[in-house]
Amino acid sequence: MGEVILGMPGPWADDNSEAADHYTTKIGGLPDWPCLKLVTRPNLLRCDSCGDNLCLVAQIYAPISSKILTVEERVIYIFVCVASTCETMSWCALRVQKSSHDRESETSGHDSSAAPLTTELRDDPWAFDFDDENDEDDAIDLDALGRALTEATTLASASQTKRQNTRPDAIAKCSPISLRGRAVDDKTAVLPCFYIYTQEEKYSRDVASVSTSISSLNIKENQSDGNEHAPEEAWEGESYEYDRALNADRTYLKFKKRLDIYPEQCFRYSYGGKPLLASAETGDPGRCLLCGELRHYEMQLMPPLLYYLQEATTNYSLESWNWMSLLVYTCSKGCAPTLKQESDGWVVAEEAIVVQTE
């Protein structure tokens, strides 16, 4: 999937602790869990270094629709520790989703007139379509999707109202968080909250591509400029280091050019796509902790998000946030093992974050 959806800054919340629903994509605030009965293990939301509670950085509603996988109820939560006494920054990414099998069983038990949505999932404006068998250059129709995504914040509230009015028995099983308000734990930091609207990235390789002509330099042509009597192995070492420096420069320049086209982008989303690297060090996302399958790239946080939070934060110091990008990798199979389901078919999976610094 070559197309990229950008998360752009929308309005600030009236209150950083105000409640929304899990269909809402936002930065900061408190997490909007999809179900009151959903039990998240406390240790997942505590810093491994200092033991303080982690605070929400981003909440992204991210359903999936494809020929082999359909998951409508799916949210990515990203947390971090902002404690001033913490020696290391602990990051945590949670994938919370409801199994498609459980979703189908609920729907089949209701009359079609009572169902909140009667259209196919492919009509869902938040459903990212992908196909494992296609090349990254294969074209998919995201024009309508890109336009529809910008209405996500409005649709979220409307969708929540419909679900509350038409699914009373579902509410009895698993009630969403009340939108009227909620108690706030004094021990949990709350970052400034603003909502996100999305748009498709329009990118021309001819205009914004980084020249790779520098990579064609033959470093050995410059041997005569140095000590001609130096051992060959010493020169090979210098050549290797120089190659690394050139490669790092090209990686960062590409990152900077793509960022400059949309300088307000807070995150980039491309399920199963390729990350926009800020440095050559890619890290190892490992395998899914639930099923053992490989993880793949799904999204990344970008520097403008850091700027907005630093400017608006008064209660916490974010000076130690020196990252260039945070890459989020999730299970490539979108698994939801039955044995791991915690509450009414919901699954909580800890995913991988790769931090790229300057």
C-alpha positions in Angstrom: 0.0 0.0 0.0 1.9 3.1 -1.2 -0.8 5.7 -0.3 -0.4 7.5 3.0 -3.0 9.1 5.1 -1.9 12.2 7.1 -3.2 13.1 10.6 -3.5 16.9 10.6 -4.2 19.1 13.7 -7.8 20.0 14.3 -9.5 21.9 17.1 -8.3 21.8 20.7 -10.5 20.1 23.2 -12.5 22.3 25.6 -11.1 20.2 28.4 -8.1 18.0 28.2 -10.0 15.3 30.1 -13.2 15.4 28.1 -14.6 12.1 27.0 -15.2 11.1 23.4 -15.5 7.6 22.0 -13.1 5.1 20.5 -14.1 6.1 17.0 -12.4 9.5 17.7 -8.8 10.1 16.6 -7.0 12.5 18.8 -3.7 13.6 20.4 -3.4 13.7 24.2 -6.2 13.7 26.7 -7.4 10.5 28.2 -7.9 7.2 26.4 -11.5 6.4 25.3 -11.8 2.7 25.8 -14.4 1.0 23.7 -15.9 -0.9 26.5 -16.4 -0.4 30.3 -15.9 -4.1 30.9 -12.7 -4.1 28.9 -9.9 -5.0 31.3 -6.5 -3.6 30.4 -3.8 -5.1 32.5 -2.5 -2.4 34.8 1.2 -3.3 34.2 0.8 -2.3 30.6 0.1 1.3 31.5 2.9 1.7 34.0 6.4 2.8 33.2 8.9 -0.1 33.4 11.6 2.3 34.7 9.9 4.4 37.4 6.5 2.7 37.9 4.5 5.8 37.2 1.3 5.7 35.1 1.8 6.2 31.4 -0.2 9.0 29.7 -1.9 9.0 26.4 -0.1 10.5 23.4 -2.3 9.4 20.6 -5.5 7.5 19.9 -6.1 6.4 16.4 -9.3 4.6 15.2 -8.0 2.3 12.5 -10.3 -0.4 11.1 -9.1 -2.8 8.4 -11.0 -4.1 5.3 -9.4 -6.5 2.8 -10.2 -9.7 1.0 -8.6 -11.7 3.8 -9.2 -9.6 6.9 -12.1 -7.4 8.1 -11.8 -5.7 11.5 -14.2 -2.8 12.0 -13.7 -2.3 15.7 -10.0 -1.5 16.1 -8.0 1.3 17.8 -4.3 2.0 18.3 -3.3 3.7 21.6 0.2 5.2 22.1 1.4 5.9 25.7 4.5 7.4 27.2 6.0 8.2 30.7 6.4 12.0 31.3 7.5 11.7 35.0 10.3 14.2 35.7 12.2 11.6 37.8 12.1 8.9 35.1 15.5 8.1 33.8 14.2 6.6 30.5 11.2 7.3 28.4 9.0 4.2 28.3 6.7 4.0 25.3 3.8 1.6 24.8 1.5 0.9 21.9 -1.7 -1.1 22.4 -3.8 -2.6 19.7 -7.4 -3.0 20.9 -9.8 -4.7 18.6 -12.9 -6.8 18.5 -12.8 -10.1 16.7 -14.8 -10.1 13.4 -16.4 -13.4 14.3 -17.9 -11.9 17.5 -19.0 -8.9 15.6 -20.9 -11.1 13.0 -22.6 -13.1 15.7 -23.9 -9.9 17.3 -25.2 -8.6 14.0 -26.9 -11.8 13.1 -28.8 -11.8 16.3 -30.6 -8.5 15.5 -33.2 -7.5 13.0 -31.7 -5.5 10.1 -33.9 -2.5 10.8 -32.3 -2.3 14.2 -28.7 -2.4 13.0 -26.9 1.0 13.3 -25.1 0.4 9.9 -26.5 -1.5 7.0 -23.8 -0.7 4.4 -20.8 -3.0 3.7 -17.6 -2.3 5.6 -16.0 -1.2 2.4 -18.2 1.9 2.7 -16.7 2.7 6.1 -14.7 6.0 5.6 -12.1 4.7 8.1 -11.6 1.3 6.5 -8.1 1.1 5.0 -8.1 -1.4 2.1 -5.0 -3.4 1.5 -4.1 -6.6 -0.4 -1.0 -8.6 0.6 -0.7 -9.9 -3.0 -0.4 -6.5 -4.6 2.8 -4.5 -5.1 3.3 -1.2 -3.3 2.9 0.6 -6.6 -0.5 -1.0 -7.3 -3.2 1.7 -7.4 -6.1 1.5 -5.1 -9.0 3.8 -4.9 -8.4 6.2 -2.0 -9.9 9.3 -3.4 -13.3 8.8 -1.8 -11.6 7.5 1.3 -9.4 10.6 1.6 -12.4 12.9 1.4 -14.5 10.9 3.8 -11.7 10.7 6.4 -11.8 14.5 7.0 -15.3 14.0 8.4 -14.1 11.5 11.0 -14.6 13.6 14.1 -18.2 14.5 13.2 -19.0 10.9 12.2 -17.6 9.6 15.4 -20.2 11.3 17.6 -23.0 10.5 15.2 -22.0 6.8 15.1 -21.8 6.7 18.9 -25.4 8.1 19.2 -26.7 5.6 16.7 -25.2 2.7 18.6 -26.6 3.8 21.9 -30.1 4.2 20.4 -30.3 1.1 18.4 -28.3 -1.5 20.3 -29.7 -1.6 23.9 -28.7 -5.2 24.4 -25.2 -4.6 23.2 -24.9 -1.7 25.7 -25.9 -4.1 28.5 -23.0 -6.3 27.5 -20.4 -3.7 26.8 -21.1 0.0 27.5 -19.0 2.7 25.9 -17.5 5.3 28.2 -20.0 7.9 29.1 -19.6 11.1 27.1 -20.8 13.3 30.1 -17.6 13.0 32.0 -15.3 10.7 33.9 -13.2 10.6 36.9 -9.5 11.5 36.4 -6.8 9.7 38.4 -4.6 12.4 40.0 -1.6 10.1 39.5 -2.0 10.0 35.7 -0.6 12.8 33.6 -2.9 14.3 31.0 -1.3 15.9 27.9 -3.0 18.8 26.1 -5.7 17.3 23.8 -6.6 18.2 20.3 -8.5 16.4 17.6 -7.3 15.1 14.2 -8.6 15.4 10.7 -7.1 13.4 7.9 -6.1 13.9 4.3 -4.4 11.8 1.7 -0.8 12.7 1.0 -0.2 14.1 -2.5 3.4 13.5 -3.4 5.2 13.9 -6.6 8.5 12.0 -6.9 9.6 14.3 -9.7 9.2 17.4 -7.6 10.1 16.2 -4.1 12.5 13.3 -4.6 15.9 13.5 -3.1 18.8 13.2 -5.6 20.7 10.0 -5.2 23.5 11.1 -7.5 25.7 11.4 -4.5 25.6 7.6 -4.0 27.4 7.2 -7.4 30.5 8.8 -6.0 33.5 6.5 -6.2 35.3 7.2 -3.0 38.4 5.3 -4.1 39.0 8.0 -6.7 40.1 10.3 -3.9 42.7 7.9 -2.5 45.5 10.1 -3.9 44.3 13.0 -1.7 45.3 11.1 1.4 48.3 9.1 2.5 49.1 6.8 -0.4 51.2 4.7 1.9 48.4 4.0 4.4 47.4 0.4 4.9 44.6 -0.7 2.6 42.5 -1.9 5.5 42.5 1.5 7.1 41.2 3.1 3.9 38.4 0.5 3.7 37.4 1.5 7.2 37.2 5.2 6.3 35.3 4.3 3.1 32.7 2.4 5.2 32.3 5.3 7.6 31.9 7.8 4.8 29.3 5.6 3.1 27.3 5.4 6.3 27.4 9.2 6.7 26.3 9.8 3.1 23.4 7.2 3.5 22.3 8.9 6.8 22.3 12.3 5.1 20.2 11.0 2.2 17.7 9.3 4.6 17.3 12.5 6.7 17.0 14.7 3.6 14.2 12.5 2.2 12.4 12.7 5.6 12.8 16.5 5.8 11.5 17.0 2.2 8.4 14.9 2.8 7.8 16.7 6.1 8.2 20.1 4.5 5.4 19.4 2.0 2.9 19.0 4.9 4.7 20.8 7.8 1.7 20.3 10.2 1.4 16.5 9.8 1.2 14.9 13.3 1.2 11.3 12.1 1.4 9.2 8.9 -0.7 6.1 8.4 -0.1 3.4 5.8 -1.2 -0.1 6.9 1.4 -2.5 5.7 3.2 0.2 3.8 6.7 1.6 4.2 7.8 4.0 7.0 9.4 7.4 6.2 12.7 7.0 8.1 14.4 9.8 9.8 17.6 7.8 10.3 19.1 4.7 8.8 18.7 2.8 12.1 15.4 0.9 11.6 15.4 -1.2 14.8 13.7 -4.6 15.2 9.9 -4.6 15.7 10.0 -8.3 16.5 7.0 -10.6 16.3 3.4 -10.4 17.6 3.2 -11.5 21.3 -0.1 -13.2 20.7 0.4 -15.3 17.6 4.1 -15.1 16.8 3.6 -13.7 13.3 5.9 -10.9 12.0 4.9 -7.4 12.7 4.6 -4.8 9.9 4.6 -1.0 9.7 1.3 0.7 10.3 1.9 4.3 11.3 4.3 6.8 12.8 4.2 10.0 14.9 5.9 13.1 13.4 7.8 16.1 14.9 5.0 18.7 14.5 3.0 16.7 17.1 5.9 17.2 19.5 6.0 20.9 18.8 2.2 21.3 19.5 2.4 19.4 22.8 5.5 21.2 24.0 3.9 24.6 23.2 0.7 23.8 25.0 2.0 21.8 28.0 2.3 23.7 31.3 2.3 21.0 33.9 4.9 18.7 32.5 8.3 19.1 31.0 8.8 17.5 27.6 12.4 18.8 27.1 13.7 15.2 27.0 11.5 14.4 24.0 14.2 14.6 21.3 12.8 12.0 18.9 12.4 12.6 15.2 9.8 9.9 14.6 8.1 7.1 16.4 7.3 4.1 14.2 4.5 1.8 15.2 4.5 -1.8 14.1 1.6 -4.2 14.5 0.7 -7.8 13.9 0.7 -8.4 10.1 -2.2 -10.9 10.5 -4.3 -8.6 12.7 -4.8 -11.5 15.0 -7.4 -11.9 17.7 -6.9 -15.3 19.3 -10.0 -16.7 21.0 -7.9 -17.6 24.1 -6.7 -14.0 24.4 -10.1 -12.4 24.2 -10.8 -10.5 27.4 -14.2 -9.0 27.4 -17.0 -9.6 24.9 -14.6 -10.5 22.1 -12.2 -7.6 22.7 -8.5 -8.3 22.5 -5.6 -6.1 23.9 -2.2 -6.6 22.3 1.0 -4.8 23.1 2.7 -3.8 19.8 6.1 -2.4 19.0 7.4 1.1 18.9 10.7 2.0 17.3 12.1 5.4 18.4 14.2 7.3 15.9 16.2 10.2 17.4 18.3 12.9 16.0 
